[in-house]
Amino acid sequence: MDFTFTEEQQAAAEAAKAVFSGVAPDSVLSPALASGAVAEDFDRALWHKLADADLLSLPIAPEHGGAGLDAIALCLVLRESAKVLARVPLLECSAAALTLQHYGADGLRAEVLPRIATGGLVVTAAAGGRTGHEPAELAVQARPEGADWILDGTQTAVPWAQMADRILLPAHTPEGHAVLALVPRTHPGVTLDDQISTSGERHAEVRLDSVRISSQETISDATAWASLRNVLTTGTCALALGLGERVLAMTSDYTSKREQFGFPVATFQAVAVQAADRFIDLRAMEATLWQAAWRITTDAAGPLPPSGDVAVAKIWASEGVRRVVQTAQHLHGGFGADTDYPLHRYHAWAKQLELSLGPAAAHEEALGDLLAAHPLG
């Protein structure tokens, strides 16, 4: 495998580093101290900086004001955003834009993509289903009525829903096919109930009661939902990788300066071995992330469908990010729980990412099913 990035992808990563270099991870109230959400809105100032740096338009085609890049470039940018706990709907909006670019009707693309590219339209995506433990497309029913679709159901834990202009969500037809609907947040029949994530950010339970959406605002391609889900999942793995890399760097810096018995604790064998194990976790997370991103970007043939590579990336990201932050807390001692030090914030975000990805055992089971259906020979 050759994971060499193109010049365009590297340029996107460098631009992201420049924008995120000025972001402080402790710019809002600590989730450990907040009784509700840490803030009412996402970081709008940062959102405008991302738009000015053309980072919101990465997956959008040039004819709509974008760079026409792929999920790999998006993951490179997300990796940098997680290092500073950037409070913006970058993953959800970019994944929605990429899906609309590939599967949306011409009129829908012309209406929404240029506005997404400039930061003027914020789109989030629902992927949690009714409870977070079932296929998301089964949580909402879409029935045809003339030239429109009528939506009924509930999607839980939709990130940034109260601040987004539109929500891209999956639904199932009476025939059992998955469709995607781009629903305005203020549309009649849409109700949002506040939920608070483990990281302290505002999420919402989105309830739809006979919501009428025109066929122009829906995507009926059978592969669109699977594509959106893969991009959201792979992007979450990229966030886990970036967060883990930053946490390990913080741990290395701390243990190099913290002394016991007259020596830096980093020189103790037990500390070095634990740090080395977490470094191996991160390298495995990185390799499986780029394999998954490459498969969903190129749709290259392989012994398993792309969902197999995504499952492997999820296994490593879910387990790896948890191990990295737990080891960091252990090696920091009581200092890691100090609310004036940012490590506890990374721990909360890591737990949120782990919960979003789901347990590794479930992904291992899914991978086993794929191996049974596609024997390697």
Solvent accessible surface area in square Angstrom, and as a share of the most:
residue,aa,sasa,rsa
1,M,182,0.81
2,D,116,0.60
3,F,67,0.28
4,T,105,0.61
5,F,47,0.19
6,T,70,0.41
7,E,142,0.64
8,E,99,0.44
9,Q,12,0.06
10,Q,87,0.39
11,A,60,0.47
12,A,6,0.04
13,A,13,0.10
14,E,102,0.46
15,A,34,0.26
16,A,0,0.00
17,K,92,0.39
18,A,71,0.55
19,V,25,0.15
20,F,5,0.02
21,S,91,0.59
22,G,72,0.69
23,V,30,0.17
24,A,50,0.38
25,P,34,0.22
26,D,74,0.39
27,S,79,0.51
28,V,37,0.21
29,L,94,0.47
30,S,3,0.02
31,P,29,0.19
32,A,69,0.53
33,L,112,0.56
34,A,21,0.17
35,S,132,0.85
36,G,33,0.32
37,A,25,0.20
38,V,14,0.08
39,A,27,0.21
40,E,123,0.55
41,D,51,0.26
42,F,6,0.03
43,D,44,0.23
44,R,92,0.34
45,A,65,0.50
46,L,6,0.03
47,W,2,0.01
48,H,100,0.45
49,K,119,0.51
50,L,0,0.00
51,A,13,0.10
52,D,120,0.62
53,A,37,0.29
54,D,91,0.47
55,L,4,0.02
56,L,3,0.02
57,S,4,0.02
58,L,10,0.05
59,P,3,0.02
60,I,0,0.00
61,A,14,0.11
62,P,92,0.58
63,E,132,0.59
64,H,29,0.13
65,G,56,0.54
66,G,16,0.15
67,A,51,0.40
68,G,42,0.40
69,L,35,0.18
70,D,39,0.20
71,A,5,0.04
72,I,20,0.10
73,A,0,0.00
74,L,3,0.01
75,C,2,0.01
76,L,10,0.05
77,V,0,0.00
78,L,2,0.01
79,R,35,0.13
80,E,18,0.08
81,S,6,0.04
82,A,5,0.04
83,K,50,0.21
84,V,24,0.14
85,L,6,0.03
86,A,9,0.07
87,R,22,0.08
88,V,11,0.06
89,P,0,0.00
90,L,3,0.01
91,L,15,0.08
92,E,20,0.09
93,C,3,0.02
94,S,3,0.02
95,A,0,0.00
96,A,0,0.00
97,A,0,0.00
98,L,11,0.06
99,T,2,0.01
100,L,0,0.00
101,Q,25,0.11
102,H,120,0.53
103,Y,62,0.24
104,G,4,0.04
105,A,44,0.34
106,D,102,0.53
107,G,43,0.41
108,L,4,0.02
109,R,51,0.19
110,A,60,0.46
111,E,76,0.34
112,V,0,0.00
113,L,0,0.00
114,P,48,0.30
115,R,104,0.38
116,I,1,0.01
117,A,8,0.06
118,T,97,0.56
119,G,9,0.08
120,G,55,0.53
121,L,3,0.01
122,V,3,0.02
123,V,0,0.00
124,T,0,0.00
125,A,3,0.03
126,A,0,0.00
127,A,50,0.38
128,G,20,0.20
129,G,0,0.00
130,R,138,0.50
131,T,65,0.38
132,G,46,0.44
133,H,174,0.78
134,E,56,0.25
135,P,72,0.45
136,A,6,0.04
137,E,32,0.14
138,L,101,0.50
139,A,12,0.09
140,V,0,0.00
141,Q,78,0.35
142,A,0,0.00
143,R,93,0.34
144,P,79,0.50
145,E,77,0.35
146,G,82,0.79
147,A,78,0.60
148,D,33,0.17
149,W,43,0.15
150,I,7,0.03
151,L,0,0.00
152,D,39,0.20
153,G,24,0.23
154,T,25,0.15
155,Q,0,0.00
156,T,16,0.09
157,A,48,0.37
158,V,0,0.00
159,P,23,0.14
160,W,17,0.06
161,A,0,0.00
162,Q,26,0.12
163,M,17,0.08
164,A,0,0.00
165,D,56,0.29
166,R,29,0.10
167,I,0,0.00
168,L,1,0.00
169,L,0,0.00
170,P,0,0.00
171,A,0,0.00
172,H,41,0.18
173,T,6,0.03
174,P,81,0.51
175,E,126,0.57
176,G,56,0.54
177,H,113,0.51
178,A,21,0.17
179,V,5,0.03
180,L,1,0.01
181,A,0,0.00
182,L,1,0.00
183,V,0,0.00
184,P,29,0.18
185,R,77,0.28
186,T,109,0.64
187,H,46,0.21
188,P,106,0.67
189,G,34,0.33
190,V,22,0.13
191,T,57,0.33
192,L,44,0.22
193,D,56,0.29
194,D,91,0.47
195,Q,57,0.25
196,I,83,0.42
197,S,14,0.09
198,T,61,0.35
199,S,6,0.04
200,G,4,0.04
201,E,7,0.03
202,R,37,0.13
203,H,21,0.09
204,A,0,0.00
205,E,46,0.21
206,V,1,0.00
207,R,97,0.36
208,L,7,0.03
209,D,102,0.53
210,S,63,0.40
211,V,0,0.00
212,R,110,0.40
213,I,1,0.00
214,S,41,0.26
215,S,55,0.35
216,Q,104,0.46
217,E,37,0.17
218,T,14,0.08
219,I,6,0.03
220,S,81,0.52
221,D,65,0.33
222,A,79,0.61
223,T,79,0.46
224,A,0,0.00
225,W,10,0.04
226,A,35,0.27
227,S,29,0.19
228,L,0,0.00
229,R,99,0.36
230,N,27,0.14
231,V,10,0.06
232,L,18,0.09
233,T,20,0.11
234,T,1,0.01
235,G,0,0.00
236,T,14,0.08
237,C,3,0.02
238,A,0,0.00
239,L,29,0.15
240,A,0,0.00
241,L,0,0.00
242,G,0,0.00
243,L,1,0.00
244,G,0,0.00
245,E,31,0.14
246,R,101,0.37
247,V,0,0.00
248,L,29,0.15
249,A,51,0.39
250,M,12,0.05
251,T,3,0.02
252,S,63,0.41
253,D,76,0.39
254,Y,39,0.15
255,T,6,0.03
256,S,60,0.39
257,K,148,0.63
258,R,104,0.38
259,E,95,0.42
260,Q,74,0.33
261,F,179,0.75
262,G,58,0.56
263,F,126,0.53
264,P,40,0.25
265,V,17,0.09
266,A,34,0.26
267,T,91,0.53
268,F,63,0.26
269,Q,147,0.65
270,A,69,0.53
271,V,20,0.12
272,A,49,0.38
273,V,78,0.45
274,Q,51,0.23
275,A,32,0.25
276,A,52,0.40
277,D,60,0.31
278,R,35,0.13
279,F,105,0.44
280,I,108,0.55
281,D,7,0.04
282,L,2,0.01
283,R,81,0.29
284,A,22,0.17
285,M,4,0.02
286,E,40,0.18
287,A,44,0.34
288,T,21,0.12
289,L,1,0.00
290,W,8,0.03
291,Q,40,0.18
292,A,0,0.00
293,A,0,0.00
294,W,102,0.36
295,R,10,0.04
296,I,39,0.20
297,T,47,0.27
298,T,68,0.40
299,D,108,0.56
300,A,28,0.22
301,A,106,0.82
302,G,38,0.37
303,P,101,0.64
304,L,23,0.11
305,P,42,0.27
306,P,29,0.18
307,S,49,0.32
308,G,1,0.01
309,D,21,0.11
310,V,8,0.05
311,A,8,0.06
312,V,46,0.27
313,A,2,0.02
314,K,42,0.18
315,I,24,0.12
316,W,85,0.30
317,A,2,0.02
318,S,2,0.01
319,E,48,0.21
320,G,0,0.00
321,V,0,0.00
322,R,61,0.22
323,R,64,0.23
324,V,2,0.01
325,V,3,0.01
326,Q,84,0.38
327,T,14,0.08
328,A,2,0.02
329,Q,37,0.16
330,H,122,0.55
331,L,20,0.10
332,H,4,0.02
333,G,42,0.41
334,G,68,0.65
335,F,86,0.36
336,G,0,0.00
337,A,73,0.56
338,D,53,0.28
339,T,49,0.28
340,D,133,0.69
341,Y,43,0.16
342,P,31,0.20
343,L,0,0.00
344,H,20,0.09
345,R,19,0.07
346,Y,3,0.01
347,H,49,0.22
348,A,18,0.14
349,W,45,0.16
350,A,1,0.00
351,K,67,0.28
352,Q,35,0.15
353,L,16,0.08
354,E,27,0.12
355,L,110,0.55
356,S,71,0.46
357,L,9,0.05
358,G,16,0.16
359,P,92,0.58
360,A,7,0.06
361,A,71,0.55
362,A,48,0.37
363,H,16,0.07
364,E,89,0.40
365,E,121,0.54
366,A,47,0.36
367,L,31,0.15
368,G,34,0.32
369,D,92,0.48
370,L,34,0.17
371,L,69,0.35
372,A,82,0.63
373,A,70,0.54
374,H,72,0.32
375,P,111,0.70
376,L,110,0.55
377,G,127,1.22
